[in-house]
Amino acid sequence: MADNNEIVIRSEQDAYDTLQLATAGGLPDNVEIRFDGWPQLEIVVKGDRYQGTISPSIMKGFIEFQSAIYRTYALARYNSVNVNKLTREERDALELFIEVEKGSSKYKLDVQAIMETFAERVADKVTPRSLVVIALIVATSYFGTSFAKSYLEERRLTRVAELKSEERIAELEAQSYADELDVRRMQILADATRDEPRAANIREYAGDAQQSIVRSVRSTDETSIGGVVIDGEVAQELTKNARRESKEIRLDGLYRVQVVDASQIDVFKIKVRNETNGDEFQAIVQDDTLQSRYKAAIREAEWEKRPVNLSINAKVIGDDIRSAVVIGAQAAPVPEQENEES
């Protein structure tokens, strides 16, 4: 799997082994990652209407899947939910190409090229070790079998709890998707995202991507998604009530404080601008520290017209930040040039 400081990912197991190694601190500082033959995504559809063709509903699923990839890239490279940050060149490099085999209902997606592009273009925004973790979380969450099976299992359990029809409950209870290996892999994935806010954001959108594909095959007799087989009627059942809701993500970064509003006794509001991507939004500061040191750091940054490092929990829908809460603030290091001038 590894050659000196280069890690070569040839399988899904390689990906999870590397994520586990990263969590244990076993990756060198100057590690590099390369994909070789994995990931791949193949979707096989069975049904009289699906013979070397692609239906509008399946195409819609691919389009939504593509949108999720764009947003994931925006979060990883620009730390922003706004996909308008992407250049035309970036969109083209991340575009899915779907091969429809003649005389069959098999769709092949060239995703290794996307992963190579993703890793190459995010490399200058994070440390080499963070890049490995982020790239592998993208690969396993969007194109891995275990994540897809875990998503289906989660939806199955949710629908069993929601249903009232004993017959429908029995049908779903007869199904089973995730096994012990998948459960262990999901724990590895959770551990790997613990200290990587950008990686945690990726997982929020991967579920939407899986949902898009499953929803798109509801009219088929049977579909295999990356080797995971699902009946069309079951796909229809599992995607009922599966609405896209607001996402809870982290938007940590270096911010310029534009406005401080302390006019209300119990609420400390600020308006900030991200120094890297230019995103502007309002946030409420949550500060239970002694001597309110988060608020003090923010006030000082505003007075001295300096940026400040903020840890932010945000709820977003699409490109819009609906609410944001600052849960940490720390003065940014003063550039050496300014130190010399003072």
C-alpha positions as CSV (number, residue, x, y, z in Angstrom):
1,M,0.0,0.0,0.0
2,A,2.8,2.5,0.9
3,D,6.1,3.2,-0.8
4,N,8.3,5.4,1.4
5,N,6.2,8.6,1.8
6,E,3.8,7.8,-1.1
7,I,0.6,5.9,-0.2
8,V,-1.0,4.1,-3.1
9,I,-4.7,3.3,-2.8
10,R,-5.7,0.3,-4.8
11,S,-8.9,-0.8,-2.9
12,E,-11.5,0.3,-0.5
13,Q,-9.7,-1.7,2.2
14,D,-6.5,0.3,1.5
15,A,-8.5,3.5,2.0
16,Y,-9.8,2.4,5.5
17,D,-6.4,1.0,6.5
18,T,-4.8,4.4,5.7
19,L,-7.5,6.3,7.5
20,Q,-7.0,4.2,10.6
21,L,-3.2,4.8,10.3
22,A,-3.8,8.5,10.1
23,T,-6.0,8.5,13.2
24,A,-3.2,6.8,15.1
25,G,-0.7,9.4,14.0
26,G,1.2,7.0,11.8
27,L,1.5,9.1,8.6
28,P,4.7,11.1,7.9
29,D,4.5,14.8,7.6
30,N,5.3,14.8,3.9
31,V,3.0,12.0,2.9
32,E,1.6,11.8,-0.7
33,I,-1.4,9.9,-2.0
34,R,-2.0,8.2,-5.3
35,F,-5.0,6.3,-6.5
36,D,-4.5,3.2,-8.7
37,G,-7.6,1.4,-10.0
38,W,-9.8,2.6,-7.2
39,P,-12.3,4.1,-6.6
40,Q,-14.7,3.0,-9.3
41,L,-18.5,3.4,-9.5
42,E,-20.6,1.0,-11.6
43,I,-24.4,1.1,-11.6
44,V,-26.3,-1.8,-13.3
45,V,-30.1,-1.3,-13.8
46,K,-32.6,-4.1,-14.6
47,G,-35.9,-3.4,-16.3
48,D,-37.5,-3.6,-19.7
49,R,-37.1,0.1,-20.4
50,Y,-33.4,0.1,-19.6
51,Q,-31.4,-1.3,-22.5
52,G,-28.4,0.9,-23.4
53,T,-30.4,4.0,-22.4
54,I,-30.6,6.4,-19.5
55,S,-33.9,7.7,-18.2
56,P,-34.6,11.3,-17.1
57,S,-35.0,10.2,-13.5
58,I,-31.6,8.4,-13.5
59,M,-30.0,11.4,-15.2
60,K,-31.5,13.7,-12.5
61,G,-29.9,11.5,-9.9
62,F,-26.5,11.8,-11.6
63,I,-26.9,15.6,-11.8
64,E,-27.7,15.9,-8.1
65,F,-24.7,13.6,-7.4
66,Q,-22.5,15.9,-9.5
67,S,-23.8,18.9,-7.5
68,A,-22.8,17.2,-4.2
69,I,-19.3,16.7,-5.5
70,Y,-19.0,20.3,-6.5
71,R,-20.2,21.4,-3.0
72,T,-17.8,19.0,-1.4
73,Y,-14.9,20.4,-3.4
74,A,-16.0,24.0,-2.5
75,L,-15.9,23.1,1.2
76,A,-12.5,21.3,0.9
77,R,-10.7,23.9,-1.2
78,Y,-12.5,27.2,-0.3
79,N,-14.1,26.3,3.1
80,S,-17.3,27.6,1.6
81,V,-20.7,26.1,0.8
82,N,-21.0,28.4,-2.2
83,V,-20.4,26.4,-5.4
84,N,-20.1,29.7,-7.3
85,K,-16.6,29.9,-6.0
86,L,-15.6,27.2,-8.5
87,T,-14.1,28.3,-11.7
88,R,-15.2,26.9,-15.1
89,E,-11.9,25.0,-15.2
90,E,-12.5,23.4,-11.8
91,R,-16.0,22.4,-12.8
92,D,-14.8,20.8,-16.0
93,A,-12.0,18.9,-14.1
94,L,-14.6,17.5,-11.6
95,E,-17.3,16.6,-14.2
96,L,-18.6,13.1,-14.1
97,F,-18.5,11.2,-17.4
98,I,-21.0,8.4,-17.6
99,E,-20.4,5.5,-20.0
100,V,-23.6,3.7,-21.0
101,E,-22.7,0.2,-22.4
102,K,-24.5,-0.7,-25.6
103,G,-27.2,-3.4,-25.3
104,S,-27.1,-3.2,-21.5
105,S,-28.2,-1.1,-18.6
106,K,-24.7,-0.6,-17.1
107,Y,-23.4,2.8,-16.3
108,K,-19.7,3.4,-15.5
109,L,-18.5,6.5,-14.0
110,D,-14.9,7.6,-14.3
111,V,-14.2,8.7,-10.7
112,Q,-10.5,8.0,-10.3
113,A,-9.7,11.0,-12.5
114,I,-12.0,13.1,-10.2
115,M,-10.2,12.0,-7.1
116,E,-6.8,12.8,-8.7
117,T,-8.1,16.3,-9.6
118,F,-9.5,16.7,-6.1
119,A,-6.3,15.8,-4.3
120,E,-4.2,17.9,-6.7
121,R,-6.2,21.1,-6.3
122,V,-6.9,20.9,-2.6
123,A,-3.2,20.2,-1.8
124,D,-2.2,23.8,-1.3
125,K,-5.0,24.5,1.2
126,V,-4.2,21.9,3.8
127,T,-1.3,19.9,5.3
128,P,-0.3,16.7,3.4
129,R,-1.7,14.5,6.2
130,S,-5.0,16.4,6.2
131,L,-5.1,16.1,2.4
132,V,-4.8,12.3,2.7
133,V,-7.7,12.2,5.2
134,I,-9.9,14.5,3.3
135,A,-9.3,12.7,0.0
136,L,-10.0,9.3,1.4
137,I,-13.2,10.5,3.2
138,V,-14.4,11.8,-0.2
139,A,-13.5,8.5,-1.9
140,T,-15.1,6.2,0.7
141,S,-18.2,8.4,1.3
142,Y,-19.1,9.0,-2.4
143,F,-17.8,5.9,-4.1
144,G,-17.3,3.3,-1.4
145,T,-19.5,0.2,-0.8
146,S,-19.5,0.4,3.0
147,F,-20.8,4.0,3.1
148,A,-23.6,3.1,0.6
149,K,-24.6,0.0,2.6
150,S,-24.6,2.0,5.8
151,Y,-26.7,4.7,4.3
152,L,-29.3,2.1,3.1
153,E,-29.2,0.4,6.5
154,E,-29.9,3.7,8.3
155,R,-32.8,4.5,5.9
156,R,-34.2,1.0,6.5
157,L,-34.2,1.4,10.2
158,T,-35.7,4.8,10.0
159,R,-38.5,3.6,7.7
160,V,-39.2,0.6,10.0
161,A,-39.7,3.1,12.9
162,E,-42.0,5.3,10.8
163,L,-44.2,2.7,9.2
164,K,-47.5,1.5,10.5
165,S,-48.2,-1.3,8.0
166,E,-47.1,-4.6,9.5
167,E,-46.7,-6.0,6.0
168,R,-44.3,-3.2,4.9
169,I,-42.4,-3.5,8.2
170,A,-41.9,-7.2,7.7
171,E,-40.6,-6.6,4.2
172,L,-38.0,-4.1,5.4
173,E,-37.1,-6.2,8.4
174,A,-36.3,-9.0,6.0
175,Q,-33.7,-6.8,4.3
176,S,-30.2,-6.2,5.7
177,Y,-27.4,-4.1,4.2
178,A,-24.6,-3.3,6.5
179,D,-22.6,-6.1,8.2
180,E,-19.9,-6.0,10.9
181,L,-17.2,-4.9,8.5
182,D,-19.3,-1.9,7.4
183,V,-19.9,-1.0,11.0
184,R,-16.2,-1.1,11.8
185,R,-15.4,1.0,8.7
186,M,-18.0,3.6,9.7
187,Q,-16.3,3.9,13.1
188,I,-12.9,4.4,11.4
189,L,-14.6,7.1,9.2
190,A,-16.0,8.8,12.3
191,D,-12.6,8.7,14.1
192,A,-10.9,10.2,11.1
193,T,-13.2,13.1,10.8
194,R,-13.0,14.0,14.5
195,D,-10.1,16.5,14.1
196,E,-10.8,17.5,10.5
197,P,-13.7,20.0,10.3
198,R,-13.5,20.1,6.5
199,A,-13.7,16.3,6.4
200,A,-16.7,16.3,8.7
201,N,-18.5,18.7,6.3
202,I,-17.9,16.3,3.4
203,R,-19.8,13.5,5.2
204,E,-22.8,15.8,5.6
205,Y,-23.2,16.0,1.8
206,A,-22.3,12.4,1.0
207,G,-25.6,11.2,2.4
208,D,-27.4,13.5,0.0
209,A,-25.4,12.1,-2.9
210,Q,-26.3,8.5,-2.0
211,Q,-30.0,9.5,-1.6
212,S,-30.0,11.1,-5.1
213,I,-28.8,7.8,-6.7
214,V,-31.2,5.6,-4.7
215,R,-34.1,7.9,-5.4
216,S,-33.3,7.9,-9.1
217,V,-33.7,4.0,-9.5
218,R,-37.1,3.7,-7.8
219,S,-38.8,2.8,-11.2
220,T,-36.4,-0.1,-12.0
221,D,-36.9,-3.7,-11.2
222,E,-33.6,-4.0,-9.5
223,T,-30.3,-2.0,-9.4
224,S,-26.8,-2.7,-8.3
225,I,-25.0,0.4,-7.1
226,G,-21.3,-0.4,-6.7
227,G,-22.2,-4.0,-6.0
228,V,-25.0,-3.2,-3.5
229,V,-28.2,-4.7,-4.9
230,I,-31.5,-2.9,-4.2
231,D,-35.0,-3.7,-5.4
232,G,-36.9,-0.8,-7.1
233,E,-39.9,-1.0,-4.7
234,V,-37.5,-1.1,-1.7
235,A,-35.7,2.0,-3.1
236,Q,-39.0,3.8,-3.3
237,E,-39.8,2.9,0.3
238,L,-36.4,3.8,1.7
239,T,-36.4,7.3,0.1
240,K,-39.9,8.2,1.4
241,N,-39.7,11.2,3.8
242,A,-36.0,11.4,3.1
243,R,-35.9,15.2,2.6
244,R,-32.8,17.3,2.3
245,E,-32.7,19.4,5.4
246,S,-30.3,22.1,6.6
247,K,-26.8,20.9,7.1
248,E,-24.7,21.4,10.3
249,I,-21.1,22.1,9.3
250,R,-18.0,23.7,10.6
251,L,-16.7,26.9,9.0
252,D,-13.5,27.4,11.1
253,G,-11.1,30.0,9.7
254,L,-9.5,33.4,9.7
255,Y,-12.1,36.1,9.8
256,R,-12.3,39.9,9.7
257,V,-14.8,41.3,12.3
258,Q,-16.9,43.9,10.5
259,V,-19.6,44.7,13.0
260,V,-20.0,44.0,16.7
261,D,-23.5,44.3,18.1
262,A,-23.7,44.0,21.9
263,S,-26.9,46.0,22.2
264,Q,-28.8,43.1,23.7
265,I,-27.9,41.9,27.2
266,D,-28.0,38.2,26.5
267,V,-26.9,38.2,22.8
268,F,-23.5,39.1,21.3
269,K,-23.8,39.3,17.6
270,I,-21.1,39.9,15.0
271,K,-20.8,40.3,11.3
272,V,-17.7,38.6,9.8
273,R,-15.9,38.2,6.5
274,N,-13.8,35.2,5.8
275,E,-10.3,36.3,4.9
276,T,-9.7,33.4,2.5
277,N,-13.0,33.0,0.5
278,G,-14.7,36.3,1.1
279,D,-17.9,34.8,2.6
280,E,-19.8,37.3,4.8
281,F,-22.4,36.4,7.4
282,Q,-23.7,37.2,10.8
283,A,-23.0,35.0,13.8
284,I,-23.9,34.7,17.5
285,V,-21.0,34.3,19.9
286,Q,-21.3,31.6,22.4
287,D,-18.9,32.3,25.2
288,D,-19.0,30.5,28.6
289,T,-15.3,31.0,29.3
290,L,-13.8,32.8,32.3
291,Q,-13.6,36.5,31.7
292,S,-15.4,36.0,28.3
293,R,-12.1,35.6,26.5
294,Y,-13.8,34.8,23.1
295,K,-15.7,38.0,23.2
296,A,-12.5,39.9,24.3
297,A,-10.5,38.4,21.4
298,I,-13.2,39.5,19.0
299,R,-13.5,43.0,20.3
300,E,-9.7,43.4,20.3
301,A,-9.6,42.2,16.7
302,E,-12.3,44.7,15.7
303,W,-10.6,47.6,17.5
304,E,-7.2,46.8,16.1
305,K,-8.6,46.0,12.6
306,R,-6.9,42.6,12.7
307,P,-8.3,39.2,11.6
308,V,-9.1,36.6,14.3
309,N,-9.3,32.8,14.2
310,L,-12.9,31.7,14.8
311,S,-14.4,28.2,15.3
312,I,-17.9,28.3,13.9
313,N,-20.8,25.9,13.8
314,A,-23.2,26.8,11.0
315,K,-26.5,25.6,9.5
316,V,-26.7,25.9,5.8
317,I,-29.2,25.2,3.1
318,G,-27.8,25.2,-0.4
319,D,-25.4,28.2,-0.8
320,D,-27.0,30.0,2.1
321,I,-25.8,30.2,5.7
322,R,-29.0,30.3,7.7
323,S,-27.4,30.6,11.2
324,A,-23.9,30.6,12.6
325,V,-22.6,30.3,16.2
326,V,-19.0,31.1,17.2
327,I,-17.8,28.5,19.7
328,G,-14.2,29.6,19.9
329,A,-12.0,32.7,19.2
330,Q,-8.3,33.2,19.3
331,A,-6.1,36.1,18.2
332,A,-4.3,35.5,15.0
333,P,-0.5,35.7,15.0
334,V,0.8,39.1,14.0
335,P,2.8,39.1,10.7
336,E,6.5,39.4,11.2
337,Q,6.6,42.6,9.1
338,E,4.2,44.3,11.5
339,N,6.2,43.2,14.5
340,E,9.3,44.8,13.0
341,E,7.5,48.1,12.3
342,S,6.2,48.3,15.8
